[in-house]
Amino acid sequence: MNRINIAVDGYSGCGKSTLAKDVAESLGYIFIDSGAMFRGVTFYLLRQGINMADAKVIGASIKSLPLISFDENSNHLLLNGEDVESEIRNNQKVVSSVSLIAAVPAVREHLKSLQEDFISNKGVVMDGRDIGTVIMPDAELKVFVTASIEERVRRRLKQLLTQGENISADEVRENLVARDQADASRASAPLKKASDAVCIDTTNFTREGQLEAILALVRPLIDPEKYLPFIQ
């Protein structure tokens, strides 16, 4: 059975991280949340009091960045072994600043080198915004996830309210639209669909339906003799 790498890209609030995590768990693969890595860098810089608008200072600060890793059981992001998952998900300063940090070339290059180490042995599902175009251009399967803005707002609002955040649907919509624009227009590795990616609109999909859709694409790639026996 073949081991492959799977790239999952898409906009915020489309459910790509949940989908990528489910696919990895189903296949026994490693799940890498690249967005969490950018959030971790953002949280570190905020904690250091770095000016989020000063790309030169940010680039210099990357040299002292703590070790970034993922807990093997919870998949929580660790900075020098410190679990910062709650901070990177719930701190609104992190949420509002991460697109600025992700646009800094020095940050992207630093994290790219870490991500390339993860994917070198195959068996990785990684989600983000430039995985299929920049980080894993040779991935055997590339998926680009979309959903209507209404559904994305609904999902993100539900998530934040469950976490105890006091936020409105309008604020969530404003944040998502701003992130879309920032991610798609940045000069360094902008968000875009890879030319050979399969586009999946998850607006009307259940979580189980999303997973099955991806597994239907994966199975012939990892076990062609079973699923494509007519190909010699």
Helices and strands as residue ranges (DSSP letters): E 5-10, H 16-27, E 30-33, H 34-47, H 55-61, G 62-64, E 68-70, E 77-79, E 82-83, H 85-90, H 92-102, H 105-119, E 124-128, I 131-135, E 141-146, H 149-162, H 169-185, E 198-201, H 207-222, H 224-227
